[in-house]
Amino acid sequence: MARRALGPATLAIVQAVDALDAPPAGWVVACSGGADSLALAWAAHHVAGRRGLGVRALVVDHGLQEASAAVARTVVETLAGFGLDAAAVRVTVPDTGAGPEASAREARYAALTTAAGEGERILLGHTLDDQAETVLLGLARGAGLRSLAGMPVTRGVLDRPLLGLGREVTASACDELGLTPWADPMNADHRYARVRVREVVLPTLERELGPRIREALARTASRLRETHDLISELAEETEPDLVPDCLHLLGLAPGLRRRVVRDWLSATGATDVASVHVDAVERLVTHWRGQKGIDVPGGRVSRRDGRLVFEVR
């Protein structure tokens, strides 16, 4: 029997996955059951079968909603329905003070990286829309270069093959394949900033400024990531003994100086370093008036004899 031709949306997703390098031990697809990850899981299974790669899916149950375990089981059954080996894992989402979305993401990534075996790579279903939303949220927070650079296609063992495709493509692919995605009620809850950006801010920008705002924001993220990577390379080349030297820091370009200060704080024991902490420490270098030290998470930074000194507290 001849194989059914792939629909245009499904073909676009298959091609995006097919462009990935073959991992030594195969792929682990993170699947929530939503249209993005469900279409990605089908495409990964399709490509892996053609290329002789191992592939399996992991459904993370955050336990944040009633009947979440039943939803996870249903997603596993849906994946098994087209032949993909899948399992559900329950995680505990701690109250980190960063909000439920960020805490759930941290718990999810921890579960995925723990579950991935040696040589396996993890596929995430983030799309062009997710990238645009991330950039807008970063702009609203006044975030630095790292946040505005958005999500990378590849980081560590994580791959995001769908960052160049809009959410409408994954929805159409599920229709073409006869798959019914799970609609997470949290994705329609306007208490969350990302939902408001998705359902109010982006549509407004597209209506007022043109229909390709998502692509423009994604391109901005890509250009900023190139700048971020360059600054990271230059920061790594700085001699360790020169890093806390205030005269040396004063001679660096502002963007590079801030990155060097941030990396130095993290390396010396500071935790959860934010822009406000980097700003305060940088003033010890650029606006030195004999002021006292600066409290940062995990310690205190002061200036002595022309050098920054970090003391654990």
DRENNUTOR-666421 format. One record per residue (C-alpha): residue in one letter; residue number from 1; x, y, z. Coordinates in Angstrom, 2 decimals, padded with zeros to 5 digits, always signed. Layout:
BEGIN
{paro "A" NUM {X Y Z}}
...
//
This chain:
BEGIN
{paro "M" 1 {+000.00 +000.00 +000.00}}
{paro "A" 2 {+001.39 +003.40 -000.98}}
{paro "R" 3 {+002.13 +005.83 +001.80}}
{paro "R" 4 {-000.20 +008.76 +002.15}}
{paro "A" 5 {+001.43 +012.03 +001.08}}
{paro "L" 6 {+002.14 +014.39 +003.95}}
{paro "G" 7 {+000.05 +017.54 +004.19}}
{paro "P" 8 {+001.87 +020.87 +003.79}}
{paro "A" 9 {+001.95 +021.70 +007.51}}
{paro "T" 10 {+003.07 +018.20 +008.49}}
{paro "L" 11 {+005.73 +018.29 +005.77}}
{paro "A" 12 {+007.08 +021.61 +007.12}}
{paro "I" 13 {+007.47 +020.12 +010.59}}
{paro "V" 14 {+009.02 +016.90 +009.29}}
{paro "Q" 15 {+011.54 +018.95 +007.30}}
{paro "A" 16 {+012.41 +021.01 +010.38}}
{paro "V" 17 {+013.08 +017.86 +012.40}}
{paro "D" 18 {+014.91 +016.21 +009.51}}
{paro "A" 19 {+017.35 +019.15 +009.45}}
{paro "L" 20 {+018.66 +018.15 +012.89}}
{paro "D" 21 {+021.87 +016.19 +013.21}}
{paro "A" 22 {+021.42 +012.52 +014.11}}
{paro "P" 23 {+022.09 +012.08 +017.85}}
{paro "P" 24 {+024.13 +009.04 +018.91}}
{paro "A" 25 {+021.37 +007.54 +021.05}}
{paro "G" 26 {+018.26 +009.12 +019.55}}
{paro "W" 27 {+015.70 +011.69 +020.67}}
{paro "V" 28 {+013.54 +012.25 +023.72}}
{paro "V" 29 {+010.52 +014.38 +022.78}}
{paro "A" 30 {+009.02 +016.52 +025.54}}
{paro "C" 31 {+005.28 +016.30 +024.91}}
{paro "S" 32 {+002.56 +018.09 +026.86}}
{paro "G" 33 {-000.15 +016.97 +024.47}}
{paro "G" 34 {-000.61 +020.47 +023.04}}
{paro "A" 35 {-000.54 +021.00 +019.29}}
{paro "D" 36 {+003.11 +022.11 +019.17}}
{paro "S" 37 {+004.63 +019.17 +021.02}}
{paro "L" 38 {+002.14 +016.64 +019.63}}
{paro "A" 39 {+002.98 +017.55 +016.03}}
{paro "L" 40 {+006.69 +017.53 +016.92}}
{paro "A" 41 {+006.38 +014.06 +018.47}}
{paro "W" 42 {+004.69 +012.67 +015.34}}
{paro "A" 43 {+007.34 +014.22 +013.09}}
{paro "A" 44 {+010.20 +012.95 +015.25}}
{paro "H" 45 {+008.73 +009.44 +015.17}}
{paro "H" 46 {+008.35 +009.68 +011.38}}
{paro "V" 47 {+011.90 +010.96 +010.79}}
{paro "A" 48 {+013.47 +008.57 +013.28}}
{paro "G" 49 {+011.79 +005.62 +011.57}}
{paro "R" 50 {+013.20 +006.67 +008.22}}
{paro "R" 51 {+016.69 +007.32 +009.57}}
{paro "G" 52 {+016.91 +004.33 +011.90}}
{paro "L" 53 {+017.16 +006.49 +015.04}}
{paro "G" 54 {+015.84 +005.78 +018.49}}
{paro "V" 55 {+013.00 +008.02 +019.67}}
{paro "R" 56 {+010.72 +008.15 +022.69}}
{paro "A" 57 {+008.52 +010.73 +024.38}}
{paro "L" 58 {+008.24 +011.96 +027.93}}
{paro "V" 59 {+005.06 +013.56 +029.28}}
{paro "V" 60 {+005.76 +015.67 +032.36}}
{paro "D" 61 {+002.88 +015.89 +034.83}}
{paro "H" 62 {+003.36 +019.03 +036.95}}
{paro "G" 63 {+000.46 +018.17 +039.24}}
{paro "L" 64 {-000.76 +021.78 +039.14}}
{paro "Q" 65 {-004.28 +021.02 +037.92}}
{paro "E" 66 {-007.02 +018.61 +038.87}}
{paro "A" 67 {-006.90 +015.36 +036.92}}
{paro "S" 68 {-003.41 +016.16 +035.64}}
{paro "A" 69 {-002.43 +012.50 +035.97}}
{paro "A" 70 {-005.39 +011.48 +033.79}}
{paro "V" 71 {-004.38 +014.07 +031.17}}
{paro "A" 72 {-000.83 +012.71 +031.16}}
{paro "R" 73 {-002.13 +009.15 +030.67}}
{paro "T" 74 {-004.31 +010.27 +027.78}}
{paro "V" 75 {-001.34 +011.97 +026.09}}
{paro "V" 76 {+000.74 +008.81 +026.51}}
{paro "E" 77 {-002.09 +006.80 +024.89}}
{paro "T" 78 {-002.30 +009.28 +021.99}}
{paro "L" 79 {+001.44 +008.96 +021.37}}
{paro "A" 80 {+001.28 +005.19 +021.59}}
{paro "G" 81 {-001.56 +005.30 +019.06}}
{paro "F" 82 {+000.84 +006.21 +016.27}}
{paro "G" 83 {+003.59 +003.91 +017.56}}
{paro "L" 84 {+005.71 +006.23 +019.70}}
{paro "D" 85 {+007.09 +004.81 +022.94}}
{paro "A" 86 {+006.00 +007.22 +025.69}}
{paro "A" 87 {+005.92 +007.50 +029.46}}
{paro "A" 88 {+004.64 +010.01 +031.99}}
{paro "V" 89 {+006.65 +011.34 +034.92}}
{paro "R" 90 {+005.24 +013.28 +037.88}}
{paro "V" 91 {+007.25 +016.21 +039.23}}
{paro "T" 92 {+006.92 +018.45 +042.25}}
{paro "V" 93 {+006.90 +022.14 +041.41}}
{paro "P" 94 {+008.56 +024.05 +044.27}}
{paro "D" 95 {+007.60 +027.57 +045.25}}
{paro "T" 96 {+010.77 +029.36 +044.17}}
{paro "G" 97 {+009.26 +032.84 +044.29}}
{paro "A" 98 {+009.68 +033.17 +040.52}}
{paro "G" 99 {+006.02 +032.40 +039.77}}
{paro "P" 100 {+004.27 +029.16 +038.77}}
{paro "E" 101 {+005.32 +029.28 +035.10}}
{paro "A" 102 {+009.02 +029.68 +035.82}}
{paro "S" 103 {+008.97 +027.13 +038.65}}
{paro "A" 104 {+007.14 +024.59 +036.50}}
{paro "R" 105 {+009.61 +025.13 +033.66}}
{paro "E" 106 {+012.55 +024.56 +035.99}}
{paro "A" 107 {+011.01 +021.35 +037.34}}
{paro "R" 108 {+010.17 +020.16 +033.82}}
{paro "Y" 109 {+013.66 +020.74 +032.44}}
{paro "A" 110 {+015.19 +019.01 +035.44}}
{paro "A" 111 {+012.99 +015.96 +034.85}}
{paro "L" 112 {+013.78 +015.89 +031.13}}
{paro "T" 113 {+017.55 +016.13 +031.55}}
{paro "T" 114 {+017.47 +013.48 +034.28}}
{paro "A" 115 {+015.46 +011.13 +032.09}}
{paro "A" 116 {+017.63 +011.57 +029.00}}
{paro "G" 117 {+020.25 +008.86 +028.62}}
{paro "E" 118 {+023.81 +009.34 +027.47}}
{paro "G" 119 {+023.87 +010.55 +023.87}}
{paro "E" 120 {+020.14 +011.32 +023.72}}
{paro "R" 121 {+018.97 +014.78 +022.78}}
{paro "I" 122 {+015.75 +016.39 +024.00}}
{paro "L" 123 {+013.36 +017.93 +021.49}}
{paro "L" 124 {+011.18 +020.85 +022.62}}
{paro "G" 125 {+008.17 +022.13 +020.71}}
{paro "H" 126 {+008.74 +025.89 +021.04}}
{paro "T" 127 {+007.60 +027.80 +017.96}}
{paro "L" 128 {+008.07 +031.19 +016.34}}
{paro "D" 129 {+005.20 +032.48 +018.50}}
{paro "D" 130 {+006.96 +031.38 +021.69}}
{paro "Q" 131 {+010.11 +033.19 +020.56}}
{paro "A" 132 {+008.21 +036.42 +019.83}}
{paro "E" 133 {+006.42 +036.23 +023.18}}
{paro "T" 134 {+009.73 +035.71 +024.99}}
{paro "V" 135 {+011.26 +038.81 +023.39}}
{paro "L" 136 {+008.21 +040.97 +024.19}}
{paro "L" 137 {+008.17 +039.79 +027.80}}
{paro "G" 138 {+011.87 +040.61 +028.07}}
{paro "L" 139 {+011.28 +044.10 +026.67}}
{paro "A" 140 {+008.47 +044.66 +029.16}}
{paro "R" 141 {+010.76 +043.72 +032.05}}
{paro "G" 142 {+013.62 +045.88 +030.80}}
{paro "A" 143 {+015.66 +042.68 +030.53}}
{paro "G" 144 {+019.25 +042.48 +029.41}}
{paro "L" 145 {+020.83 +041.03 +026.32}}
{paro "R" 146 {+020.61 +037.43 +027.47}}
{paro "S" 147 {+016.81 +037.50 +027.82}}
{paro "L" 148 {+016.19 +039.56 +024.69}}
{paro "A" 149 {+018.25 +037.06 +022.71}}
{paro "G" 150 {+015.35 +034.67 +023.20}}
{paro "M" 151 {+015.56 +030.90 +023.08}}
{paro "P" 152 {+018.43 +029.29 +021.16}}
{paro "V" 153 {+017.75 +026.54 +018.66}}
{paro "T" 154 {+020.29 +024.41 +020.49}}
{paro "R" 155 {+021.55 +024.62 +024.08}}
{paro "G" 156 {+023.26 +021.73 +025.79}}
{paro "V" 157 {+021.17 +018.62 +025.08}}
{paro "L" 158 {+018.10 +020.67 +024.10}}
{paro "D" 159 {+016.96 +021.22 +020.51}}
{paro "R" 160 {+014.08 +023.44 +019.35}}
{paro "P" 161 {+013.54 +022.57 +015.68}}
{paro "L" 162 {+010.24 +024.46 +015.33}}
{paro "L" 163 {+011.43 +027.99 +016.21}}
{paro "G" 164 {+011.06 +029.01 +012.59}}
{paro "L" 165 {+007.43 +027.86 +012.31}}
{paro "G" 166 {+004.30 +029.58 +013.58}}
{paro "R" 167 {+001.80 +028.00 +015.93}}
{paro "E" 168 {-000.75 +027.84 +013.13}}
{paro "V" 169 {+001.50 +025.31 +011.38}}
{paro "T" 170 {+001.46 +022.87 +014.30}}
{paro "A" 171 {-002.31 +023.23 +014.65}}
{paro "S" 172 {-002.77 +022.52 +010.94}}
{paro "A" 173 {-000.43 +019.53 +011.13}}
{paro "C" 174 {-002.52 +017.99 +013.91}}
{paro "D" 175 {-005.62 +018.48 +011.75}}
{paro "E" 176 {-003.90 +016.83 +008.79}}
{paro "L" 177 {-002.84 +013.89 +010.96}}
{paro "G" 178 {-006.17 +013.48 +012.72}}
{paro "L" 179 {-004.62 +014.18 +016.12}}
{paro "T" 180 {-006.58 +015.95 +018.85}}
{paro "P" 181 {-004.33 +018.20 +020.96}}
{paro "W" 182 {-004.95 +018.84 +024.63}}
{paro "A" 183 {-006.01 +022.42 +025.39}}
{paro "D" 184 {-004.25 +023.46 +028.59}}
{paro "P" 185 {-006.60 +025.83 +030.46}}
{paro "M" 186 {-003.58 +027.74 +031.78}}
{paro "N" 187 {-002.92 +028.84 +028.18}}
{paro "A" 188 {-006.17 +030.83 +028.27}}
{paro "D" 189 {-005.75 +032.30 +031.76}}
{paro "H" 190 {-005.14 +036.05 +031.46}}
{paro "R" 191 {-003.61 +036.18 +034.92}}
{paro "Y" 192 {-000.41 +035.08 +033.22}}
{paro "A" 193 {+001.59 +037.71 +031.34}}
{paro "R" 194 {+002.54 +035.34 +028.54}}
{paro "V" 195 {-001.14 +034.60 +027.84}}
{paro "R" 196 {-001.90 +038.32 +027.65}}
{paro "V" 197 {+001.01 +038.80 +025.27}}
{paro "R" 198 {-000.22 +035.88 +023.13}}
{paro "E" 199 {-003.89 +036.80 +022.99}}
{paro "V" 200 {-003.83 +040.61 +023.30}}
{paro "V" 201 {-000.44 +042.23 +022.71}}
{paro "L" 202 {+000.80 +040.32 +019.65}}
{paro "P" 203 {-002.55 +040.48 +017.79}}
{paro "T" 204 {-002.68 +044.23 +018.50}}
{paro "L" 205 {+000.85 +044.75 +017.18}}
{paro "E" 206 {+000.09 +042.71 +014.07}}
{paro "R" 207 {-003.08 +044.71 +013.46}}
{paro "E" 208 {-001.40 +048.08 +013.94}}
{paro "L" 209 {+002.11 +047.47 +012.59}}
{paro "G" 210 {+001.76 +044.64 +010.10}}
{paro "P" 211 {+001.34 +040.88 +009.96}}
{paro "R" 212 {+005.01 +039.87 +010.25}}
{paro "I" 213 {+005.75 +041.12 +013.76}}
{paro "R" 214 {+006.51 +037.60 +014.99}}
{paro "E" 215 {+009.19 +037.13 +012.34}}
{paro "A" 216 {+010.68 +040.57 +013.08}}
{paro "L" 217 {+010.91 +039.84 +016.80}}
{paro "A" 218 {+012.49 +036.45 +016.10}}
{paro "R" 219 {+015.07 +038.08 +013.80}}
{paro "T" 220 {+015.84 +040.61 +016.52}}
{paro "A" 221 {+016.39 +037.76 +018.97}}
{paro "S" 222 {+018.71 +036.05 +016.49}}
{paro "R" 223 {+020.83 +039.18 +015.99}}
{paro "L" 224 {+021.00 +039.82 +019.73}}
{paro "R" 225 {+022.05 +036.22 +020.32}}
{paro "E" 226 {+024.98 +036.72 +017.96}}
{paro "T" 227 {+026.01 +039.78 +019.99}}
{paro "H" 228 {+025.50 +037.88 +023.24}}
{paro "D" 229 {+027.69 +035.03 +022.00}}
{paro "L" 230 {+030.44 +037.45 +020.95}}
{paro "I" 231 {+030.43 +039.18 +024.33}}
{paro "S" 232 {+030.50 +035.77 +026.03}}
{paro "E" 233 {+033.60 +034.77 +024.06}}
{paro "L" 234 {+035.37 +038.04 +024.89}}
{paro "A" 235 {+034.44 +037.69 +028.58}}
{paro "E" 236 {+035.88 +034.17 +028.68}}
{paro "E" 237 {+039.16 +035.47 +027.25}}
{paro "T" 238 {+039.66 +037.89 +030.16}}
{paro "E" 239 {+042.54 +036.82 +032.40}}
{paro "P" 240 {+041.06 +035.66 +035.75}}
{paro "D" 241 {+043.48 +037.81 +037.78}}
{paro "L" 242 {+042.39 +040.92 +035.89}}
{paro "V" 243 {+038.66 +040.40 +036.37}}
{paro "P" 244 {+038.34 +042.09 +039.81}}
{paro "D" 245 {+040.87 +044.82 +038.92}}
{paro "C" 246 {+038.84 +048.04 +038.78}}
{paro "L" 247 {+041.26 +049.86 +036.45}}
{paro "H" 248 {+041.04 +046.96 +033.99}}
{paro "L" 249 {+037.25 +046.85 +034.26}}
{paro "L" 250 {+037.01 +050.59 +033.72}}
{paro "G" 251 {+038.79 +050.20 +030.39}}
{paro "L" 252 {+036.32 +047.64 +029.04}}
{paro "A" 253 {+033.33 +048.51 +026.85}}
{paro "P" 254 {+030.21 +048.81 +029.07}}
{paro "G" 255 {+028.51 +045.70 +027.69}}
{paro "L" 256 {+031.62 +043.57 +028.11}}
{paro "R" 257 {+032.29 +044.99 +031.57}}
{paro "R" 258 {+028.81 +044.09 +032.75}}
{paro "R" 259 {+029.17 +040.54 +031.44}}
{paro "V" 260 {+032.57 +040.14 +033.11}}
{paro "V" 261 {+031.17 +041.46 +036.41}}
{paro "R" 262 {+028.15 +039.13 +036.19}}
{paro "D" 263 {+030.33 +036.09 +035.48}}
{paro "W" 264 {+032.73 +037.05 +038.29}}
{paro "L" 265 {+029.86 +037.35 +040.78}}
{paro "S" 266 {+028.51 +033.92 +039.85}}
{paro "A" 267 {+031.97 +032.34 +039.97}}
{paro "T" 268 {+032.79 +033.77 +043.40}}
{paro "G" 269 {+029.61 +032.56 +045.10}}
{paro "A" 270 {+026.80 +035.01 +044.39}}
{paro "T" 271 {+023.44 +033.38 +043.62}}
{paro "D" 272 {+020.50 +034.52 +041.48}}
{paro "V" 273 {+022.47 +037.45 +040.09}}
{paro "A" 274 {+020.15 +040.02 +038.50}}
{paro "S" 275 {+020.78 +043.21 +036.54}}
{paro "V" 276 {+020.22 +045.34 +039.65}}
{paro "H" 277 {+023.12 +043.56 +041.38}}
{paro "V" 278 {+025.42 +043.97 +038.39}}
{paro "D" 279 {+024.48 +047.68 +038.21}}
{paro "A" 280 {+025.32 +048.21 +041.87}}
{paro "V" 281 {+028.68 +046.44 +041.67}}
{paro "E" 282 {+029.54 +048.23 +038.42}}
{paro "R" 283 {+029.11 +051.57 +040.21}}
{paro "L" 284 {+031.95 +050.56 +042.53}}
{paro "V" 285 {+034.08 +050.62 +039.39}}
{paro "T" 286 {+032.69 +053.51 +037.35}}
{paro "H" 287 {+031.45 +055.86 +040.09}}
{paro "W" 288 {+033.82 +055.21 +042.97}}
{paro "R" 289 {+033.40 +057.77 +045.78}}
{paro "G" 290 {+034.62 +055.69 +048.68}}
{paro "Q" 291 {+031.17 +054.18 +049.24}}
{paro "K" 292 {+030.52 +051.11 +051.34}}
{paro "G" 293 {+030.12 +047.63 +049.95}}
{paro "I" 294 {+027.14 +046.23 +048.08}}
{paro "D" 295 {+024.96 +043.38 +049.31}}
{paro "V" 296 {+024.24 +040.75 +046.66}}
{paro "P" 297 {+022.53 +037.36 +047.02}}
{paro "G" 298 {+024.99 +035.11 +048.80}}
{paro "G" 299 {+027.50 +037.74 +049.87}}
{paro "R" 300 {+028.82 +041.28 +049.84}}
{paro "V" 301 {+031.06 +043.07 +047.36}}
{paro "S" 302 {+033.38 +045.90 +048.34}}
{paro "R" 303 {+036.27 +047.76 +046.75}}
{paro "R" 304 {+039.69 +047.57 +048.39}}
{paro "D" 305 {+042.96 +048.86 +046.99}}
{paro "G" 306 {+041.50 +049.17 +043.52}}
{paro "R" 307 {+040.06 +045.65 +043.38}}
{paro "L" 308 {+036.61 +044.14 +043.89}}
{paro "V" 309 {+036.39 +041.76 +046.83}}
{paro "F" 310 {+033.58 +039.28 +047.40}}
{paro "E" 311 {+032.81 +038.00 +050.89}}
{paro "V" 312 {+030.43 +035.11 +051.42}}
{paro "R" 313 {+027.66 +035.83 +053.92}}
//
